[in-house]
Amino acid sequence: MDVSLVLIVIMAVLFACGVYAMLERSLTRVLIGFLLLGNAANLLLLIAMGRPGIAPFHGAGESDEMSDALPQALTLTAIVITFAVSAFLLALIYRSWQLGQADTVSDDEADIAVRERGAQVEDSIVDIISDEDDDATSDFVDVSTAPITMLGSRDVAGLRDDAPTDRRDAKRREDARTEDSDD
């Protein structure tokens, strides 16, 4: 497999520029960053495809002469996903421009409050969590806490019970039946 170093460098630059552009506040730059990431992913799949060969049809040639069809299918899928998300981002940009004549995402009151909250508040949140909270959860071990009641052939007359059962449950039911018959 002979991969061009130029393709690898271009792919790395596209990934880096795409991530950098997606970290901006402008929705247009986020769109451009996403498009760059999509193209970089397509280049990655092109590089992973390896040496080009003949079309992968049955009977077209030997299997070692054929190109791998999986990276081609993944590339087509990546193109469709990139197109769909780009259309969605374009709709968001258009709507944002209609509402506010700007495509930047601004902070709302909740974002500002979260940013101003310091490490002291986060430490106090950790102190609020106690071991008592662990007792509130259940692993559904006991029958009374189980959210689903299992029915068997003895519970409903027309039900055929051919599913495998747990030996402990069967033993527990037999013990309960013997206690009921003793009373």
C-alpha positions, 0 to 999 in steps of 0.5 A, a space after each residue: 500500500 503506497 499512500 501519498 504523504 501529501 494526502 495525509 498532510 492535507 487530511 490532518 490540516 483539514 481536521 485541524 482547521 475544521 475543529 478550530 472553526 467549529 469552536 467559534 461562536 459564529 454559526 457560519 464558521 461552525 458550518 465551515 468547520 463541519 464541512 472541513 471535517 466531513 472532507 477530512 473524513 472522506 480523505 481518511 477513508 480514501 487513504 484507508 481504501 489503499 491501492 485502487 483496483 478493478 470494480 468489485 463485481 463477481 467474476 470481474 477478476 481475481 480478488 486481489 486485483 479488486 478494490 475494497 468496496 467497504 471504504 467506498 460505501 463508508 465514503 458515500 455514507 459520510 457524504 450523505 451525512 455531511 450534506 444532511 447536517 449541513 442543510 440543517 445548519 444552514 436552516 439554523 443560520 437562516 433562522 438565526 439571521 431572520 430573528 436577530 440579524 446575526 449568526 453568533 450564538 450569545 450567552 443567555 443568563 443560565 450560561 453566565 450564571 454557570 460560568 460565574 459559579 466557582 469551584 467552591 460551589 462544585 465542591 459543596 455539591 460533592 459534599 451534599 451527596 451522601 451514602 444515604 442516596 445509595 440505599 434509595 436505589 434498587 437492583 430489583 433483588 427482592 420481589 416487592 421491589 421488582 417492577 415486572 411481575 413474572 407470570 407462570 403457567 400456574 398464575 394464568 390458566 391458558 399460559 404455556 410456560 416453557 421458558 427456562 427458570 432459575 433454580 433458586 426461584 423454583 426452589 423458593 416457589 416449591 418451599 412457598 407451596 409446601 408452607 401453604 399446603 401445611 397451613 
